[in-house]
Amino acid sequence: MTTYSAVVTTGIYCRPGCGARPLLRNTRTYEHPAAAEAAGFRACLRCRPYRVAAPIAADAPELVCRTWQLIIDGALDGGTEAALAERVGLSPRHLRRLFLRHLGATPDQLARSRRAHFARRLLDDTDLTVLDVAFASGFGSLRQFNRVMREIFRASPSDLRDRRHRSDRPAADGGLVLRVPCVPGYDWGAVRGLLAARAVPGVEEVDGDVYRRTITVDGAPGVLEVAPGQDGSLLVRAHLPYWEGLIHVVGQAGRMLGADTDHAAGVAALSGDPVLGPLVRKRPGLAVPGAWNALEAGVRAVVGRGAEEHGRATALMGALVAKLGAYVPGLPGGLTHTFPEPAALTPAALRATGLGEGEAEVLGALAADAGRGHPALGHGTSRDALAALPYAGHDLRQELAFRLGHREAFPAGDPEVRAALAGLGLDPTAPDRWRPWQALAAAHLMAHGGTL
């Protein structure tokens, strides 16, 4: 976990590696930028802490991690802490107490800091108007945006843009390009390899160092391209119909890529395992891959259930997308379709693609729940909520939990996980010894099974 240092004599906080050298007696430490900001400190102009990832530590309580995922999804953009607390089954007071104890800031303070940091990066990296930046960052009004930016950065958005460095704006050839901070040591090559092994034909592709995919924003198609940037960041080029709510699109992409999740504690714990340890030490920066959404993860899990290898599952996914997805002309590379919308995945339509009766019924029910916005299928859900889905068997629940960010999920039904366990001579009870880092262990088994 990154520790931020704040200097009481200057009122400024910095990230590790900053060239400032204050006296130790004048410094205070915080585990999250929001905590330093809540204490009245502003970001250093030299090291610019808003340009690095600020993850929640992987060893934080599961409830705090799940609630943070809901905040990333925008639960506090128009909602209240009280409504958020009710959603996770706590009183508002207890929720605030948990966040203050483990993160040093309340949920509202964390949400405000996240929106402000994203806006500051847009002001640096793009030429979007101040109004577009406000709504792209999840603010409800320009007035609110101006107020929060002055509170956190001690300057107006226009003044902050005037201060940006000449080299800040990434080179762009169409679309909007912005930097996405990653946790220290993040291994884009290893993550890209996992994405390439599972790329859905027509929807996703990996071309050299670039990953691209189609997405749908309120029914309209868009494209995201991800490539390695400088200073450990990723560059995301977005081709979208509009920029409002861009912070949530980028947040969704970050979760899919595992770019903002701190796995350091899990890497330290698993490195000592006699069998898994060499795999972890080989790729310490491998992140647990997520999914664009639960529906895509569920379809892949069910379609691949009977496949002995990912090649067959990939072909089946391509056929399903070609038949039920929306064709979009003029897309780059091999992209041709968006992933099917929930309404298109009816049992009858799924049977027409060649799926069996049982698989079609399960995916039809999953799609219906996804279309209704069932809370169990969102990031930040609990395993108990997934267990309550009547159509979801053990393997599907584990795959969904794995893709939705639960660190103790273990998709033992995944073909590459099965192959890796068999190749390493491990029995099905092996994941028990990797608690609470089974998801990270599974990611390394996938990479090993895929011979990355």
C-alpha positions as CSV (number, residue, x, y, z in Angstrom):
1,M,0.0,0.0,0.0
2,T,1.3,3.4,-1.0
3,T,1.9,5.8,2.0
4,Y,1.5,9.5,1.4
5,S,3.5,12.0,3.5
6,A,2.0,15.3,4.5
7,V,4.0,18.3,5.8
8,V,2.3,20.3,8.5
9,T,4.4,23.4,7.9
10,T,3.5,23.7,4.2
11,G,0.1,22.1,4.1
12,I,1.1,19.8,1.2
13,Y,1.1,16.0,0.9
14,C,3.3,14.0,-1.5
15,R,3.6,10.5,-2.8
16,P,6.7,8.3,-2.3
17,G,9.6,9.3,-4.4
18,C,8.9,13.1,-4.3
19,G,12.1,15.2,-4.3
20,A,10.9,17.2,-1.3
21,R,12.9,16.6,1.9
22,P,10.9,18.0,4.8
23,L,12.0,17.4,8.4
24,L,10.6,14.1,9.8
25,R,9.1,15.8,12.8
26,N,7.0,18.0,10.5
27,T,5.4,15.1,8.5
28,R,2.3,13.0,8.9
29,T,1.5,9.8,7.0
30,Y,-1.7,8.7,5.3
31,E,-2.6,5.6,3.4
32,H,-4.9,7.3,0.9
33,P,-4.9,10.8,-0.7
34,A,-8.5,11.3,0.5
35,A,-7.3,11.0,4.1
36,A,-4.6,13.6,3.6
37,E,-7.2,15.9,1.9
38,A,-9.7,15.4,4.6
39,A,-7.0,16.5,7.1
40,G,-6.6,19.8,5.2
41,F,-3.6,19.0,3.0
42,R,-3.4,19.7,-0.8
43,A,-1.5,17.7,-3.5
44,C,2.1,18.5,-4.2
45,L,2.6,20.3,-7.5
46,R,5.9,18.6,-8.1
47,C,5.1,14.9,-7.6
48,R,1.3,15.2,-8.4
49,P,-0.1,12.4,-6.3
50,Y,-3.3,12.4,-8.4
51,R,-1.4,10.8,-11.3
52,V,-0.6,7.5,-9.4
53,A,-3.0,4.8,-8.5
54,A,-4.6,5.0,-5.1
55,P,-6.0,1.5,-4.4
56,I,-7.6,0.1,-1.4
57,A,-5.2,-2.4,0.2
58,A,-6.1,-6.0,-0.7
59,D,-6.0,-6.9,3.0
60,A,-8.6,-4.4,3.9
61,P,-11.9,-6.0,5.2
62,E,-14.0,-7.5,2.5
63,L,-16.9,-5.2,3.3
64,V,-14.8,-2.1,2.9
65,C,-13.5,-3.4,-0.5
66,R,-17.0,-4.2,-1.7
67,T,-18.3,-0.8,-0.6
68,W,-15.4,0.9,-2.4
69,Q,-16.4,-0.9,-5.6
70,L,-20.0,0.5,-5.3
71,I,-18.5,4.0,-4.9
72,I,-16.5,3.4,-8.1
73,D,-19.7,2.5,-9.8
74,G,-21.1,5.9,-8.8
75,A,-23.2,5.0,-5.7
76,L,-22.4,8.4,-4.2
77,D,-22.6,10.5,-7.4
78,G,-26.3,11.2,-6.7
79,G,-26.9,9.1,-3.6
80,T,-26.1,9.5,0.1
81,E,-23.9,7.7,2.6
82,A,-27.1,6.6,4.3
83,A,-28.4,4.9,1.2
84,L,-25.0,3.3,0.6
85,A,-24.9,2.0,4.2
86,E,-28.3,0.5,3.8
87,R,-27.2,-1.2,0.6
88,V,-24.4,-3.0,2.4
89,G,-26.4,-3.7,5.5
90,L,-24.8,-1.3,8.0
91,S,-25.8,1.9,9.8
92,P,-24.3,5.1,8.3
93,R,-22.4,5.7,11.5
94,H,-20.8,2.2,11.5
95,L,-19.9,2.5,7.8
96,R,-18.2,5.8,8.3
97,R,-16.4,4.4,11.3
98,L,-15.1,1.4,9.3
99,F,-13.8,3.7,6.5
100,L,-12.2,6.1,8.9
101,R,-10.5,3.2,10.7
102,H,-9.1,1.4,7.7
103,L,-8.7,4.3,5.1
104,G,-8.7,7.5,7.1
105,A,-11.6,9.0,5.2
106,T,-15.3,8.7,5.0
107,P,-17.1,7.2,1.9
108,D,-18.1,10.7,0.8
109,Q,-14.6,12.0,1.2
110,L,-13.2,9.1,-0.9
111,A,-15.8,9.6,-3.6
112,R,-15.1,13.3,-3.8
113,S,-11.3,12.8,-3.9
114,R,-11.7,10.2,-6.7
115,R,-13.8,12.5,-8.8
116,A,-11.5,15.4,-8.3
117,H,-8.4,13.4,-9.1
118,F,-9.9,12.1,-12.3
119,A,-11.0,15.6,-13.3
120,R,-7.4,16.9,-12.6
121,R,-6.0,14.3,-15.0
122,L,-8.5,15.3,-17.7
123,L,-7.5,18.9,-17.2
124,D,-3.9,17.9,-17.7
125,D,-4.2,15.3,-20.4
126,T,-7.0,16.5,-22.7
127,D,-8.5,19.6,-24.2
128,L,-12.0,18.9,-23.1
129,T,-13.9,22.0,-22.0
130,V,-14.2,22.6,-18.2
131,L,-17.9,21.8,-18.5
132,D,-17.2,18.5,-20.2
133,V,-14.6,17.7,-17.6
134,A,-17.1,18.3,-14.8
135,F,-19.7,15.9,-16.2
136,A,-17.1,13.4,-17.4
137,S,-15.9,13.2,-13.8
138,G,-19.2,12.5,-12.3
139,F,-20.0,15.9,-10.8
140,G,-23.6,16.9,-10.8
141,S,-23.1,20.6,-11.7
142,L,-20.4,23.0,-12.7
143,R,-20.9,24.9,-9.4
144,Q,-20.2,21.7,-7.4
145,F,-17.2,20.9,-9.6
146,N,-15.6,24.4,-9.0
147,R,-16.2,24.2,-5.3
148,V,-14.7,20.7,-4.8
149,M,-11.6,21.5,-7.0
150,R,-10.9,24.7,-5.0
151,E,-11.3,22.7,-1.7
152,I,-8.9,20.0,-2.8
153,F,-6.4,21.7,-5.1
154,R,-6.8,25.3,-3.8
155,A,-7.4,26.6,-7.4
156,S,-10.2,26.8,-10.0
157,P,-10.3,24.3,-12.8
158,S,-9.3,27.0,-15.3
159,D,-6.2,27.9,-13.2
160,L,-5.3,24.2,-12.9
161,R,-5.4,23.7,-16.6
162,D,-3.1,26.7,-17.1
163,R,-0.6,25.0,-14.8
164,R,-0.3,21.8,-16.8
165,H,3.1,20.8,-18.1
166,R,3.9,21.1,-21.8
167,S,4.4,17.3,-22.0
168,D,1.2,16.4,-20.2
169,R,-1.1,15.9,-23.1
170,P,-0.6,12.4,-24.7
171,A,-0.3,12.3,-28.5
172,A,-3.7,11.5,-29.9
173,D,-4.7,10.4,-33.4
174,G,-8.5,10.4,-33.0
175,G,-10.4,9.7,-29.8
176,L,-9.7,10.9,-26.3
177,V,-6.4,9.7,-24.8
178,L,-5.9,9.8,-21.0
179,R,-3.5,8.2,-18.5
180,V,-4.8,5.5,-16.2
181,P,-2.6,5.1,-13.1
182,C,-1.5,1.5,-12.1
183,V,-0.3,0.1,-8.8
184,P,3.5,-0.1,-8.6
185,G,4.9,-3.1,-10.4
186,Y,1.8,-3.7,-12.5
187,D,2.8,-6.2,-15.3
188,W,0.9,-5.1,-18.4
189,G,2.6,-7.8,-20.5
190,A,1.3,-10.6,-18.2
191,V,-2.2,-9.1,-18.0
192,R,-2.3,-8.6,-21.8
193,G,-1.4,-12.3,-22.2
194,L,-4.5,-13.3,-20.2
195,L,-6.7,-11.0,-22.1
196,A,-5.4,-12.3,-25.5
197,A,-6.1,-15.9,-24.4
198,R,-9.7,-15.1,-23.7
199,A,-10.4,-12.4,-26.3
200,V,-13.9,-12.7,-27.7
201,P,-13.7,-12.6,-31.5
202,G,-15.3,-9.5,-32.9
203,V,-15.5,-7.8,-29.5
204,E,-11.9,-7.9,-28.3
205,E,-8.5,-8.2,-29.8
206,V,-4.9,-7.9,-28.8
207,D,-2.5,-6.4,-31.4
208,G,1.0,-6.3,-30.2
209,D,1.0,-4.2,-27.0
210,V,-2.5,-2.8,-27.7
211,Y,-5.7,-4.3,-26.3
212,R,-8.9,-3.0,-27.8
213,R,-12.6,-3.8,-27.4
214,T,-16.0,-2.6,-28.2
215,I,-18.4,-1.4,-25.5
216,T,-21.9,0.0,-25.3
217,V,-22.8,3.3,-23.6
218,D,-26.5,3.7,-23.1
219,G,-27.2,1.6,-26.3
220,A,-24.6,3.4,-28.4
221,P,-21.4,1.7,-29.5
222,G,-17.9,2.8,-28.5
223,V,-14.3,1.5,-28.6
224,L,-11.6,1.5,-25.9
225,E,-7.9,0.9,-26.8
226,V,-5.3,0.3,-24.0
227,A,-1.6,0.5,-24.4
228,P,1.4,0.9,-22.0
229,G,2.3,4.4,-21.1
230,Q,5.1,6.0,-19.2
231,D,5.9,5.9,-15.5
232,G,4.0,2.7,-15.0
233,S,0.6,4.0,-16.3
234,L,-1.6,2.8,-19.1
235,L,-2.9,4.9,-21.9
236,V,-6.6,4.5,-22.7
237,R,-7.9,5.9,-26.0
238,A,-11.7,6.2,-25.9
239,H,-14.0,6.5,-28.9
240,L,-17.3,7.3,-27.3
241,P,-20.6,8.9,-28.3
242,Y,-20.3,11.4,-25.5
243,W,-18.1,12.1,-22.4
244,E,-20.6,12.3,-19.6
245,G,-19.8,9.7,-17.0
246,L,-16.4,8.9,-18.5
247,I,-15.1,8.3,-15.0
248,H,-17.3,5.2,-14.7
249,V,-16.2,3.9,-18.1
250,V,-12.6,4.3,-17.2
251,G,-13.2,2.8,-13.7
252,Q,-14.9,-0.2,-15.4
253,A,-11.9,-0.6,-17.7
254,G,-9.5,-0.4,-14.7
255,R,-11.3,-3.1,-12.9
256,M,-11.3,-5.3,-16.0
257,L,-7.5,-4.8,-16.3
258,G,-6.8,-5.1,-12.5
259,A,-4.8,-1.9,-12.8
260,D,-5.8,-0.3,-9.5
261,T,-5.9,-3.3,-7.2
262,D,-3.0,-3.8,-4.7
263,H,-1.9,-7.4,-4.7
264,A,1.3,-6.9,-2.8
265,A,0.2,-8.7,0.4
266,G,-1.1,-11.7,-1.7
267,V,2.2,-11.9,-3.7
268,A,4.2,-11.9,-0.4
269,A,2.0,-14.7,1.0
270,L,1.9,-16.9,-2.1
271,S,5.6,-16.6,-2.9
272,G,6.4,-19.0,-0.1
273,D,4.2,-21.8,-1.4
274,P,6.4,-24.7,-2.5
275,V,4.5,-25.3,-5.8
276,L,2.8,-21.9,-6.6
277,G,5.7,-19.8,-5.3
278,P,7.9,-20.1,-8.4
279,L,5.0,-19.0,-10.6
280,V,4.2,-16.0,-8.5
281,R,7.9,-14.9,-8.3
282,K,8.1,-15.2,-12.1
283,R,5.2,-12.7,-12.6
284,P,4.9,-10.7,-9.4
285,G,3.0,-7.9,-11.2
286,L,0.3,-10.1,-12.6
287,A,-3.1,-8.8,-11.6
288,V,-6.4,-10.7,-11.2
289,P,-8.3,-10.0,-14.5
290,G,-11.8,-8.8,-14.2
291,A,-14.6,-8.6,-16.8
292,W,-16.3,-5.8,-18.5
293,N,-19.5,-6.9,-16.7
294,A,-21.0,-10.0,-15.0
295,L,-23.0,-11.0,-18.1
296,E,-19.9,-11.4,-20.3
297,A,-18.1,-13.3,-17.5
298,G,-21.1,-15.6,-17.0
299,V,-21.6,-16.3,-20.7
300,R,-17.9,-17.2,-21.0
301,A,-18.1,-19.5,-18.0
302,V,-21.2,-21.4,-19.2
303,V,-20.1,-21.6,-22.9
304,G,-16.7,-22.8,-21.8
305,R,-18.0,-25.3,-19.3
306,G,-17.9,-28.2,-21.7
307,A,-14.8,-27.1,-23.6
308,E,-11.6,-28.8,-22.8
309,E,-9.6,-25.9,-23.9
310,H,-10.1,-22.2,-24.4
311,G,-9.7,-22.4,-28.2
312,R,-13.1,-24.2,-28.5
313,A,-14.7,-21.8,-26.0
314,T,-13.4,-18.8,-27.9
315,A,-14.8,-20.2,-31.2
316,L,-18.2,-20.7,-29.5
317,M,-18.2,-17.2,-28.1
318,G,-17.4,-15.8,-31.5
319,A,-20.3,-17.6,-33.1
320,L,-22.6,-16.4,-30.3
321,V,-21.5,-12.8,-30.8
322,A,-21.8,-12.9,-34.6
323,K,-25.4,-14.2,-34.3
324,L,-26.7,-12.1,-31.4
325,G,-24.4,-9.1,-31.1
326,A,-24.9,-5.8,-32.9
327,Y,-22.8,-5.4,-36.0
328,V,-20.9,-2.1,-36.1
329,P,-19.2,-1.1,-39.4
330,G,-16.0,0.8,-39.7
331,L,-14.3,-0.4,-36.5
332,P,-10.5,-0.8,-36.2
333,G,-8.7,-4.1,-36.5
334,G,-10.7,-7.2,-36.1
335,L,-13.6,-5.6,-34.2
336,T,-17.0,-6.1,-35.8
337,H,-19.6,-6.4,-33.1
338,T,-20.6,-5.2,-29.6
339,F,-21.4,-7.9,-27.1
340,P,-25.0,-9.0,-27.1
341,E,-27.4,-6.9,-25.0
342,P,-29.2,-8.8,-22.2
343,A,-32.5,-8.6,-24.1
344,A,-30.9,-10.5,-27.0
345,L,-29.9,-13.4,-24.9
346,T,-33.2,-15.2,-24.5
347,P,-33.2,-19.0,-24.1
348,A,-34.7,-19.5,-27.6
349,A,-32.1,-17.3,-29.2
350,L,-29.3,-19.0,-27.3
351,R,-30.5,-22.5,-28.3
352,A,-30.4,-21.3,-31.9
353,T,-26.6,-20.7,-31.6
354,G,-26.1,-24.3,-30.7
355,L,-26.2,-24.2,-26.9
356,G,-27.9,-27.0,-25.0
357,E,-31.2,-26.6,-23.3
358,G,-29.6,-26.4,-19.8
359,E,-27.0,-23.8,-20.8
360,A,-29.6,-21.7,-22.6
361,E,-31.9,-21.6,-19.7
362,V,-29.1,-20.6,-17.3
363,L,-27.8,-17.8,-19.5
364,G,-31.3,-16.6,-20.3
365,A,-32.0,-16.2,-16.6
366,L,-28.6,-14.5,-16.0
367,A,-29.3,-12.1,-18.9
368,A,-32.7,-11.3,-17.6
369,D,-31.2,-10.4,-14.2
370,A,-28.4,-8.4,-15.8
371,G,-31.0,-6.5,-17.8
372,R,-32.9,-5.6,-14.6
373,G,-29.7,-4.5,-12.9
374,H,-29.8,-7.2,-10.3
375,P,-27.5,-6.0,-7.4
376,A,-25.9,-9.5,-7.1
377,L,-24.3,-9.0,-10.6
378,G,-22.6,-5.7,-9.9
379,H,-19.0,-5.1,-8.7
380,G,-19.0,-5.0,-5.0
381,T,-21.6,-7.8,-4.6
382,S,-21.2,-10.4,-2.0
383,R,-20.7,-14.2,-2.4
384,D,-23.9,-14.7,-0.4
385,A,-25.8,-12.6,-2.9
386,L,-24.4,-14.7,-5.8
387,A,-25.3,-17.9,-3.9
388,A,-28.9,-16.7,-3.8
389,L,-29.2,-16.8,-7.6
390,P,-31.3,-20.0,-8.1
391,Y,-29.8,-20.8,-11.6
392,A,-26.1,-20.3,-10.6
393,G,-24.3,-23.5,-9.8
394,H,-21.0,-23.6,-7.8
395,D,-18.8,-23.2,-10.9
396,L,-20.7,-20.2,-12.2
397,R,-20.8,-18.5,-8.8
398,Q,-17.0,-19.0,-8.4
399,E,-16.3,-17.6,-11.9
400,L,-18.6,-14.6,-11.3
401,A,-17.0,-13.9,-7.9
402,F,-13.6,-14.2,-9.4
403,R,-14.4,-11.7,-12.2
404,L,-16.1,-9.3,-9.8
405,G,-13.1,-9.0,-7.6
406,H,-13.5,-11.4,-4.7
407,R,-10.1,-12.4,-3.5
408,E,-11.2,-15.8,-2.1
409,A,-13.0,-16.9,-5.3
410,F,-11.4,-19.8,-7.1
411,P,-12.8,-20.8,-10.6
412,A,-11.8,-24.5,-10.5
413,G,-13.9,-25.2,-13.5
414,D,-11.9,-23.0,-15.8
415,P,-10.1,-25.2,-18.4
416,E,-6.7,-23.5,-17.9
417,V,-7.0,-23.7,-14.1
418,R,-7.8,-27.4,-14.4
419,A,-4.9,-28.0,-16.7
420,A,-2.5,-26.1,-14.5
421,L,-3.6,-28.0,-11.3
422,A,-3.1,-31.3,-13.1
423,G,0.2,-30.3,-14.6
424,L,1.6,-29.3,-11.2
425,G,0.3,-32.4,-9.6
426,L,-2.1,-30.5,-7.3
427,D,-5.3,-32.0,-6.0
428,P,-8.7,-30.1,-5.9
429,T,-8.1,-29.2,-2.2
430,A,-5.0,-27.2,-3.0
431,P,-6.8,-23.9,-3.1
432,D,-7.6,-24.2,0.6
433,R,-4.0,-23.6,1.5
434,W,-3.9,-20.3,-0.5
435,R,-6.6,-18.5,1.6
436,P,-7.4,-15.7,1.4
437,W,-5.6,-15.2,-1.9
438,Q,-7.3,-17.9,-4.0
439,A,-8.2,-15.5,-6.8
440,L,-4.6,-14.3,-7.2
441,A,-3.5,-18.0,-7.1
442,A,-6.0,-18.8,-9.9
443,A,-4.7,-15.9,-12.1
444,H,-1.2,-17.3,-11.8
445,L,-2.5,-20.8,-12.6
446,M,-4.3,-19.4,-15.7
447,A,-1.1,-17.7,-16.9
448,H,0.8,-21.0,-16.3
449,G,-1.9,-23.1,-18.0
450,G,-1.9,-20.7,-20.9
451,T,1.9,-21.0,-21.1
452,L,2.4,-17.2,-21.0
